Amino acid sequence: MLWQTTRFSILLDRPRIMGIVNVTPDSFSDGGRYAGTRAALARCEQLVAEGADILDIGGESSRPGSPAVSLDEELARVLPVLSEAVRLGVPVSVDTYKPETMRAVLAAGADIVNDVWALRQPGAREVVAGHPNCGVCLMHMHGKPQTMQRSPMEGDPVPQVLAFLERETQALLALGVDRGRIAWDAGIGFGKTVAQNFVLLARQAELLGAGYPLLAAWSRKSSLGTVTGLPVQERLAPSLAAALLAVERGARIVRVHDVKETAAALKVWAATIFSADKPGSGSTP
């Protein structure tokens, strides 16, 4: 399976790691830590060195209750980092829902648009459709970031998420976007209960039938804190567990803060998977 993006056709023969670069003062996990251009670029370089296959730059927090930021502020945060990050030899994604930001970052060389609104803002689909080959990740969200956790979705989340992603994908295909450019994200933590988030993980394979690569974004999420009792900065172990469970259930991209540790965990997973059908060598450990 390939994911077509602006400069790269990403081969998904193994799970790929998307490293998170938040250039925001208020993200739930590392808000403010990489808000300056120099710090953000150093973070990009670090993540690539640690094994990131993709970088994901975000200039507006989408955590529950987060306020919206202006277009000018988002561009001022993202564009200086993006202009340098595209030189690092890996695909660069920008996490945004604003059509104007999408247009600007694609003009500046971004490879992927990662949209928590699944291109539902007026004009967003047309921006992506008007680009010859950028990648796009469509995410399910119930409600909007400012209020989504006050009234989370009800009932079985799997058929609802699947129907939503299929509907939004069809709208994009109708504009002439090739299906090879599209990836899906179930939207863990976006308008869902803790129980629903884990149902989506347990039954994640049900989202694979349509043939789109699935991105899993569990890193440091509050659901992990709920079941473990750990604060956000101590959620490495549960984040690794969730990433491995997602990969085991067919996710092809994992979006994470802790790239080095995730890469090491995936190497153990891969060694096990690719050794399953091979006879033992008889060597000692």
DADAVEN-V45205 format. One record per run of one state. SS is the DSSP state (h for helix, s for strand, l for the rest). FROM is the first residue (numbers start at 1). TO is the last residue. If there is no record, write none. Layout:
SS;FROM;TO / SS;FROM;TO
//
This chain:
l;1;1 / s;2;4 / l;5;8 / s;9;11 / l;12;15 / s;16;22 / l;23;36 / h;37;50 / l;51;53 / s;54;58 / l;59;70 / h;71;85 / l;86;90 / s;91;95 / l;96;98 / h;99;107 / l;108;111 / s;112;115 / l;116;123 / h;124;130 / l;131;134 / s;135;139 / l;140;156 / h;157;173 / l;174;178 / h;179;181 / s;182;185 / l;186;193 / h;194;202 / l;203;203 / h;204;207 / l;208;212 / s;213;216 / l;217;221 / h;222;228 / l;229;231 / h;232;234 / l;235;235 / h;236;248 / l;249;252 / s;253;256 / l;257;258 / h;259;275 / l;276;285
//
